Amino acid sequence: MSTSSSKKVIFAALIGNSMIAVTKFIAASMTGSSAMLSEGIHSLVDTGNQVLLLHGLKQASRPADKYFPYGHGKEIYFWSFVVAILIFALGAGISLYEGYHHVMNPVEMTNPMINYIVLSLAIVFEGVSLYIAAKEFSATKGDLGYLEAVKKGKDPSLFVVLFEDAAAMLGLFVALLGIIAAQVTGIAMFDGIASMIIGVILALTAFWMAVETKGLLIGESADQTVVDGIYQLGAEIEEIDCINEVLTLHMGADYVLVNISADFKTGLTSDQVENAIARLDSQIKAQYSDTKRVFIEAESRSQFNLQQTV
């Protein structure tokens, strides 16, 4: 997923959520609907989240310096984790509180037709945003399933927006059902129950997002196919007897750091070892474009095994 594609998805969600948030708050103030208020808070939080993700992408694009020699790529992981926290603390927390308050003290809605109009428009806007996010995600996931692609994905800015949009669409239908139930039955607490369900949806979404971004934030390796490919490239270098170990680390969505321990054949000159290292370095970077830095250490197999047992 390129940065431009990520920004396209985020901008689409930002524009849609900001427009939806305003209309939801207006509808909530006119009708007194708890579910509509929760949806307005949800859209407002999502709008703020998109701003944070754009900030994260900007920070992550900064070049390396003496204080951050491997760049600032992990900024996007940090801000994606912050987004998950905000969804849980603000979106889910306020929705659950408002829903509980309206269940305990139900207030009859006025002018429910306004809610229906706003929710219908919101479903259209949110549907467009979700379609764009799903389309971009499908273009990058290849043959992988959606869940597997999320687990293996290294660009959280895309699946965070996808999660948000999916949760938002589900929340809209819950709000719509709650309002309909409250109007048809005359039981006002259905509106509050819908608000609490929206809060639960947001809490579960935030938890899932936090779990998926935590590994990237701590330090996640490259995909196993990349690691296996590097082993294979090393095995094809005639000066190398065997590859002891390949360690990889994602320093950003498109920045992989590689550390290799290699046992070179005996009797080689220093120039031959240097040439072999240079060839392996260039081949790895040519085959895996996200690999930005490669460190190769000459280490005998017996020495490596000894270090592993210490």
Secondary structure, 3 states (H helix, E strand, C coil): CCHHHHHHHHHHHHHHHHHHHHHHHHHHHHHCCHHHHHHHHHHHHHHHHHHHHHHHHHHHCCCCCCCCCCCCCCHHHHHHHHHHHHHHHHHHHHHHHHHHHHHHCCCCCCCHHHHHHHHHHHHHHHHHHHHHHHHHHHHHHCCCCHHHHHHHCCCHHHHHHHHHHHHHHHHHHHHHHHHHHHHHHCCCHHHHHHHHHHHHHHHHHHHHHHHHHHHHHHCCCCCHHHHHHHHHHHHCCCCEEEEEEEEEEEEECCEEEEEEEEEECCCCCHHHHHHHHHHHHHHHHHHCCCEEEEEEEECCHHHHHHHHHC
